Amino acid sequence: MSAVPAAVLLAALAFAALVADDVWVVAAIALVLLVPCLRAPRRRRRLYLIGVAVSSGMVLLLWPWLQSTGSHPLFPGPIVPVLGELTVTREELELGAVYALRFAAVGLASAAYALVLDHDRLLGAASWARRSALAVALATRLVPTLERDAAGLVEALRGRGLAVEGARARAKLLSPLLAGSLERSLNLAESMEARGFGRPGRTRMPVAPWSRLDKLAVASAPLLVGAALWL
């Protein structure tokens, strides 16, 4: 699938997860979005999947305690000053599951966008918003680039007989990673200036015509959103 139809389909699935109210519909959308993430290399996808799992898990854990909804209590909670009685109800658990799955679906859509899509093709197709698309593409590549640089630093230190273990040892990598990011940004700015970025008469990367699958993905995007609103 081409980059633009894939991005449109990911955005439609994320929006459908946000507007759907049925927990099973949101769960199905999250499972669908998990499939392209699992196609990425294990070392690259691990950070994204852990972040999505921890964040959505915290939403599921904290949501029943931070609201007072429903009339079917499952078990009474403690009485906290200002907050009152923290009773967990069935409705609160259902809402917590819906919001946690929504958070997971949006996170998985963002992860699939960062891991699977060809950002060069996506940037080349965005002729109407080239500068904005460039900023989004550069921001998307930030985390994978930092992850690759950190892995290179760890391997270099291991070659010198220094083992990088624990949070304190890995925290010491922040300084060289920041310095490397600043140097890379300067090199990128110089290369863009040398290639005439922003000047009139720019060239464009040839874009392959859309296949039937691409057209089907774009056509199904509004249908997915409409179905989520209806469900």
C-alpha positions as CSV (number, residue, x, y, z in Angstrom):
1,M,0.0,0.0,0.0
2,S,1.2,3.5,-0.8
3,A,2.2,6.0,1.9
4,V,-0.7,8.4,1.5
5,P,-3.6,5.9,1.5
6,A,-2.0,4.1,4.4
7,A,-1.7,7.4,6.4
8,V,-5.4,8.2,5.5
9,L,-6.5,4.7,6.7
10,L,-4.5,5.0,9.9
11,A,-6.0,8.5,10.6
12,A,-9.5,7.1,9.9
13,L,-9.0,4.2,12.3
14,A,-7.7,6.4,15.0
15,F,-10.6,8.8,14.6
16,A,-13.1,5.9,14.5
17,A,-11.7,4.6,17.8
18,L,-12.1,8.1,19.4
19,V,-15.8,8.4,18.4
20,A,-17.0,4.8,18.9
21,D,-18.7,4.1,22.2
22,D,-18.9,0.3,22.1
23,V,-16.0,-1.3,23.9
24,W,-15.8,-4.3,21.5
25,V,-15.6,-2.0,18.4
26,V,-12.8,0.0,20.0
27,A,-11.0,-3.2,20.9
28,A,-11.4,-4.5,17.3
29,I,-9.9,-1.3,16.0
30,A,-7.0,-1.6,18.4
31,L,-6.3,-5.2,17.3
32,V,-6.4,-4.1,13.7
33,L,-3.8,-1.4,14.4
34,L,-1.6,-3.8,16.3
35,V,-1.1,-5.9,13.2
36,P,1.0,-3.4,11.2
37,C,3.0,-2.6,14.3
38,L,3.9,-6.3,14.7
39,R,5.3,-6.3,11.1
40,A,8.1,-3.9,12.2
41,P,11.4,-5.3,13.5
42,R,11.2,-6.4,17.1
43,R,13.9,-4.0,18.4
44,R,12.1,-1.0,16.8
45,R,8.6,-1.8,17.8
46,R,9.4,-2.8,21.4
47,L,9.7,0.8,22.7
48,Y,6.4,1.9,21.0
49,L,4.4,-1.1,22.2
50,I,5.7,-0.8,25.8
51,G,4.8,2.9,25.8
52,V,1.3,2.1,24.5
53,A,0.8,-0.7,27.0
54,V,1.9,1.2,30.0
55,S,0.0,4.4,29.1
56,S,-3.3,2.6,28.4
57,G,-2.8,0.4,31.4
58,M,-2.5,3.4,33.6
59,V,-5.7,4.9,32.2
60,L,-7.5,1.6,32.9
61,L,-6.2,1.5,36.4
62,L,-6.8,5.1,37.4
63,W,-10.0,5.9,35.6
64,P,-12.4,4.1,38.0
65,W,-10.9,5.9,41.0
66,L,-11.0,9.4,39.4
67,Q,-14.7,9.6,38.6
68,S,-18.1,8.9,40.2
69,T,-20.4,7.3,37.7
70,G,-22.9,4.5,37.8
71,S,-25.3,2.8,40.2
72,H,-24.0,-0.7,40.2
73,P,-21.1,-0.8,42.8
74,L,-18.8,-3.7,42.7
75,F,-16.9,-3.0,45.9
76,P,-16.7,0.1,48.2
77,G,-13.5,2.0,48.3
78,P,-11.9,4.2,51.0
79,I,-13.2,7.6,51.9
80,V,-10.6,10.2,50.9
81,P,-10.9,13.9,51.9
82,V,-12.1,16.2,49.2
83,L,-12.5,13.3,46.7
84,G,-15.1,11.4,48.8
85,E,-15.8,7.7,48.7
86,L,-13.8,5.9,46.0
87,T,-16.3,3.3,45.1
88,V,-15.7,1.3,41.9
89,T,-18.8,0.6,39.8
90,R,-19.4,-1.5,36.8
91,E,-20.1,1.6,34.7
92,E,-16.7,3.0,35.7
93,L,-14.9,-0.1,34.7
94,E,-16.6,-0.1,31.3
95,L,-15.8,3.5,30.7
96,G,-12.2,2.9,31.9
97,A,-11.9,0.1,29.4
98,V,-13.3,2.2,26.5
99,Y,-10.9,5.1,27.2
100,A,-7.9,2.8,27.7
101,L,-8.6,1.1,24.4
102,R,-9.1,4.5,22.7
103,F,-5.7,5.6,24.1
104,A,-4.2,2.3,22.9
105,A,-5.7,2.6,19.4
106,V,-4.4,6.2,18.9
107,G,-1.0,5.1,20.2
108,L,-0.9,2.1,17.9
109,A,-1.9,4.3,14.9
110,S,1.0,6.7,15.7
111,A,3.4,3.7,16.2
112,A,2.3,2.2,12.8
113,Y,2.8,5.6,11.2
114,A,6.3,5.9,12.6
115,L,7.4,2.3,12.0
116,V,5.8,1.2,8.8
117,L,5.1,4.2,6.5
118,D,7.6,5.4,4.0
119,H,8.0,9.1,5.1
120,D,10.0,10.1,2.0
121,R,7.1,8.9,-0.2
122,L,4.6,10.7,2.0
123,L,6.6,13.9,1.9
124,G,6.9,13.7,-1.8
125,A,3.2,13.3,-2.2
126,A,2.3,16.3,0.0
127,S,3.0,19.1,-2.5
128,W,0.2,21.3,-1.1
129,A,1.7,21.4,2.4
130,R,5.4,20.6,1.8
131,R,6.8,22.5,4.7
132,S,4.4,21.1,7.2
133,A,4.9,17.6,5.9
134,L,8.6,18.0,6.2
135,A,8.3,19.1,9.9
136,V,6.1,16.1,10.7
137,A,8.4,13.7,8.9
138,L,11.5,15.0,10.8
139,A,9.6,14.9,14.1
140,T,8.5,11.3,13.4
141,R,12.0,10.2,12.7
142,L,13.4,11.7,15.9
143,V,12.6,8.7,18.2
144,P,13.9,6.0,15.8
145,T,17.1,8.0,15.1
146,L,17.8,8.5,18.8
147,E,17.2,4.8,19.5
148,R,19.7,3.9,16.7
149,D,22.2,6.4,18.1
150,A,21.8,5.0,21.6
151,A,22.3,1.5,20.4
152,G,25.5,2.6,18.6
153,L,26.8,4.3,21.7
154,V,26.2,1.2,23.8
155,E,27.9,-1.1,21.3
156,A,30.9,1.3,21.2
157,L,31.2,1.3,24.9
158,R,31.0,-2.5,25.0
159,G,33.8,-2.6,22.5
160,R,35.9,-0.6,25.0
161,G,35.1,-3.0,27.9
162,L,32.4,-0.8,29.5
163,A,29.0,-2.4,30.2
164,V,26.0,0.0,30.1
165,E,23.5,-1.5,32.6
166,G,20.8,0.2,34.7
167,A,18.9,3.4,34.5
168,R,21.8,5.5,35.9
169,A,24.3,4.3,33.3
170,R,21.8,4.8,30.4
171,A,21.0,8.3,31.7
172,K,24.6,9.3,31.0
173,L,23.9,8.7,27.3
174,L,21.6,11.7,27.2
175,S,24.5,14.2,26.8
176,P,26.1,12.6,23.8
177,L,22.7,11.9,22.2
178,L,21.8,15.6,22.6
179,A,25.1,16.7,21.1
180,G,24.7,14.3,18.2
181,S,21.1,15.6,17.6
182,L,22.3,19.2,17.4
183,E,25.1,18.3,15.1
184,R,22.7,16.3,12.9
185,S,20.3,19.2,12.7
186,L,23.0,21.5,11.5
187,N,24.1,19.0,8.9
188,L,20.5,18.6,7.7
189,A,20.0,22.4,7.5
190,E,23.2,22.7,5.4
191,S,22.2,19.9,3.1
192,M,18.7,21.4,2.6
193,E,20.3,24.8,1.8
194,A,22.8,23.2,-0.6
195,R,19.9,21.5,-2.4
196,G,17.9,24.7,-2.8
197,F,15.1,23.9,-0.4
198,G,12.4,26.6,-0.6
199,R,13.5,28.0,-3.9
200,P,11.2,28.1,-7.0
201,G,11.4,25.5,-9.6
202,R,11.9,22.5,-7.2
203,T,12.0,19.0,-8.4
204,R,9.8,16.2,-7.1
205,M,10.2,12.5,-6.6
206,P,8.3,10.5,-9.1
207,V,5.2,9.0,-7.4
208,A,3.8,5.6,-8.5
209,P,0.1,5.5,-9.5
210,W,-2.3,4.2,-6.9
211,S,-3.3,0.6,-7.0
212,R,-6.8,-0.8,-6.4
213,L,-5.9,-1.5,-2.8
214,D,-4.8,2.2,-2.3
215,K,-8.1,3.4,-3.8
216,L,-10.1,1.0,-1.7
217,A,-8.3,2.2,1.5
218,V,-9.0,5.8,0.8
219,A,-12.7,5.0,-0.1
220,S,-13.1,2.9,3.0
221,A,-11.8,5.6,5.4
222,P,-15.0,7.7,5.6
223,L,-17.0,4.6,5.7
224,L,-15.1,3.5,8.8
225,V,-15.7,6.8,10.5
226,G,-19.4,6.7,9.7
227,A,-19.7,3.2,11.0
228,A,-18.0,4.1,14.2
229,L,-20.4,7.1,14.7
230,W,-23.3,4.8,14.1
231,L,-22.1,2.1,16.4
